[in-house]
Amino acid sequence: MDKKENRTVAKELVWYVSYGSNLLEERFLCYICGGQPKGASRTYNGCVDKSLPKDKKGLIINHELYFAKEAKVWHNGGVAFIHREKDLSSKTFGRMYLITKDQFLDVVMQENALSERPDIDFKAIQKEKNGVLTNANWYNTICYLGEYEGAPIYTFTHHKLISPKVQPHPSYLSTIIAGIKETFKLSESEIHAYLSSKGYFKELY
């Protein structure tokens, strides 16, 4: 059985894609193993299954990035969202982690501060490319981004564009910068150019 087939059998593995603070692996593993991320004010319970991701990989997402809301966990600064609609002219740095479907449900639950796992119809989302969760708040839309090595790729965002856009707190922004460095091995000047191109950053530090 080849690698591609292995990823579709028994364990129902999926790729979860982050484009915000979970670009930094150390930060994302707080969702898996539990703990308090550096720079954040919240401690996470982690997943029921605390097995580490089976793989990780950088990904360019063709959905536009923006920052909105005021997140208490990040000192009331804005947090990352993407437009729900695909836009081939938009390039957002992402990182995907190969985890089980149950772990993905636990990540969605923690990201939305839900008391139980959401009921997600993955087949419908694959068909329609996205689907709205009725019991979620900020990250209430699951987006299907295709497949890689036989496993489906999912991320989440808000179902509509949020206004106004809000500058992220330095602790949140520095976590994203560290995650981009870790994932794509870019220089600080390259990351500065990327974030500045999004239109929200006069100064990054």
C-alpha positions in Angstrom: 0.0 0.0 0.0 1.5 3.3 -1.0 1.8 6.5 1.1 -1.3 8.1 -0.6 -3.5 5.1 0.1 -2.3 4.9 3.7 -3.6 8.4 4.5 -7.2 7.5 3.5 -7.5 4.3 5.4 -8.9 3.7 9.0 -7.8 6.9 10.8 -9.5 9.4 8.5 -6.7 11.8 8.3 -7.2 15.4 7.2 -5.0 18.4 6.6 -5.8 21.4 8.8 -4.5 24.7 7.4 -3.6 27.7 9.5 -2.8 31.1 8.2 -2.6 32.9 11.6 -0.8 32.2 14.8 -1.0 28.4 14.3 1.6 28.8 11.5 4.0 28.5 14.5 4.1 24.8 15.3 4.7 25.4 19.1 1.6 27.5 19.2 -0.5 25.0 17.3 0.5 22.1 19.5 -1.2 23.8 22.4 -4.5 22.9 20.5 -3.3 19.3 20.3 -1.5 18.7 23.6 -3.0 21.5 25.7 -1.2 24.4 27.3 -0.9 28.2 27.2 0.7 29.7 24.1 3.5 32.2 24.5 2.1 35.7 24.3 -1.5 34.6 24.8 -3.7 34.8 27.9 -5.6 31.5 27.5 -4.8 27.9 28.4 -6.2 25.2 26.0 -7.3 21.7 27.0 -5.9 20.1 23.8 -7.5 17.3 21.9 -8.9 14.1 23.3 -6.3 12.3 21.1 -3.0 14.1 21.9 -1.0 12.4 19.1 1.3 14.8 17.3 0.6 15.7 13.7 1.8 13.0 11.3 3.1 15.5 8.8 3.3 19.3 8.2 3.9 21.4 5.1 3.8 25.0 3.9 0.9 26.0 1.6 0.0 29.1 -0.4 -3.7 29.8 0.0 -5.5 31.6 -2.8 -7.8 33.5 -0.3 -7.1 37.0 0.8 -5.9 37.6 4.4 -7.2 40.3 6.8 -7.4 41.0 10.5 -10.5 41.8 12.5 -12.4 41.5 15.8 -10.8 42.1 19.2 -9.5 38.9 20.7 -9.1 38.9 24.5 -6.7 36.0 24.2 -4.4 38.3 22.2 -4.8 41.4 24.3 -7.8 42.7 22.3 -5.9 42.9 19.0 -7.3 41.8 15.7 -6.9 38.2 14.6 -6.5 36.6 11.1 -9.3 35.7 8.8 -9.4 34.9 5.1 -12.1 35.8 2.5 -14.3 32.8 2.0 -14.2 33.1 -1.8 -11.1 31.8 -3.7 -9.1 34.5 -5.5 -6.2 33.3 -7.6 -4.6 36.7 -7.4 -4.4 36.5 -3.6 -1.5 34.6 -2.0 -1.6 34.0 1.8 1.0 32.0 3.6 -0.4 28.9 5.3 0.8 25.8 7.0 -1.0 22.5 7.0 -0.8 19.8 9.6 -1.9 16.2 9.0 -4.2 15.2 11.9 -7.2 12.9 12.5 -10.7 14.1 11.7 -11.5 13.9 15.4 -8.6 16.1 16.2 -9.7 18.6 13.6 -13.2 18.7 15.3 -11.4 19.4 18.6 -9.4 22.2 17.1 -12.6 23.8 15.7 -14.2 23.4 19.1 -11.4 25.1 20.9 -11.0 27.9 18.4 -14.6 28.8 18.8 -14.7 28.1 22.6 -17.5 25.6 22.1 -18.5 23.1 24.9 -18.7 20.2 22.5 -17.5 19.1 19.1 -19.3 20.7 16.2 -21.4 18.6 13.8 -19.6 19.0 10.5 -20.9 17.4 7.2 -17.5 17.0 5.5 -19.0 15.5 2.3 -21.3 18.5 1.9 -18.4 20.9 2.5 -16.3 19.2 -0.1 -19.2 19.4 -2.6 -20.0 23.1 -1.9 -16.4 24.1 -1.1 -17.5 25.6 2.3 -20.1 25.2 5.0 -21.4 27.4 7.9 -21.5 26.0 11.4 -24.7 27.2 13.2 -23.3 26.9 16.7 -19.9 28.6 16.1 -19.1 32.3 16.3 -15.9 33.8 14.8 -14.6 30.9 12.8 -18.0 29.6 11.8 -17.2 28.5 8.2 -15.2 25.4 7.2 -13.5 25.8 3.8 -12.4 22.8 1.6 -9.2 23.6 -0.2 -8.7 20.4 -2.2 -6.6 17.3 -1.4 -2.9 16.5 -0.9 -1.5 12.9 -1.0 -5.1 11.5 -0.7 -6.2 13.5 2.4 -8.7 16.4 2.2 -7.5 19.9 3.1 -9.6 22.2 5.4 -9.4 25.5 7.0 -11.9 27.9 8.7 -12.9 31.5 8.7 -15.9 33.7 9.1 -18.8 33.3 6.7 -18.7 37.0 5.6 -16.2 39.8 5.6 -15.9 41.4 9.0 -15.7 45.1 9.4 -13.8 47.1 10.7 -10.4 45.6 10.2 -8.3 45.7 13.4 -4.6 45.9 13.9 -3.2 42.8 15.6 -1.4 43.0 18.9 2.4 42.7 18.6 2.4 39.4 20.4 0.0 37.9 17.8 1.9 39.4 14.9 5.2 38.2 16.2 3.8 34.7 16.5 2.7 34.8 12.8 6.1 36.2 11.8 7.9 33.3 13.7 5.6 30.8 12.0 6.3 32.1 8.6 10.0 32.0 9.2 9.7 28.5 10.5 7.6 27.3 7.6 9.0 29.1 4.6 12.5 30.1 5.7 12.0 33.7 4.6 14.0 36.7 5.7 12.5 39.4 7.9 12.5 41.8 4.9 10.6 39.3 2.8 8.0 38.8 5.6 7.8 42.6 6.1 7.0 42.9 2.4 4.4 40.2 2.6 2.6 41.7 5.6 2.9 45.2 4.3 1.3 44.1 1.0 -1.8 43.2 2.9 -2.3 46.9 3.7 -2.5 46.9 7.5 1.0 47.4 8.7 2.8 50.7 8.9 5.3 49.2 11.4 5.7 45.6 12.4 7.7 45.9 15.6 
